[in-house]
């Protein structure tokens, strides 16, 4: 549960500096806050997209799920590809909802 809590809290911590900075116009109507927000959203997506699969595989390894899948004949591509595909889809969904 600590890892799940970290994934809930860390994006908000990463947004704090962006939301507390002074907004200065840089390109027409675009401000420094808007530019930093775009970069921060990308960093949050990268943070979740890279960190979550490793935690999923660790939890499944500890619960012996990966061992049962491998013994049953499921190819490694299906095991790892399935998790990465789901994480990619959810990351894109979250990015689409935010933007």
C-alpha positions, -999 to +999 in steps of 0.1 A: +000+000+000+029+023+005+038+022-032+002+029-042+001+058-019+034+071-034+019+070-069-011+090-057+009+116-038+040+121-060+022+137-090+007+163-067+042+170-052+056+174-087+028+199-095+034+221-064+064+241-078+046+247-111+015+260-094+034+283-071+056+300-096+049+335-111+033+334-145+052+354-171+042+355-208+068+339-231+052+332-264+022+354-271-006+343-247+014+313-234+030+317-200+059+301-181+034+283-159+016+267-189+049+256-204+061+241-171+027+224-167+031+206-200+066+194-190+054+183-156+025+163-170+049+145-192+072+138-163+043+125-142+033+102-171+069+090-174+071+084-136+039+064-135+046+046-168+080+034-158+075+028-121+042+010-121+051-021-142+081-029-120+059-028-090+033-050-107+059-076-116+074-075-081+040-081-065+031-109-089+065-125-084+060-125-046+025-140-050+040-167-073+016-156-101+045-152-126+057-187-118+023-202-124+019-184-157+054-195-169+047-231-159+013-231-176+030-222-209+021-186-213+048-169-234+069-142-217+059-117-245+022-122-235+030-117-197+052-086-200+035-072-231+001-074-215+011-054-185+030-028-205+001-024-229-024-018-201-001+007-184+004+025-217-033+027-223-041+040-188-012+065-191-026+078-224-061+079-210-050+099-180-030+123-202-060+128-225-083+135-195-058+161-181-052+178-214 
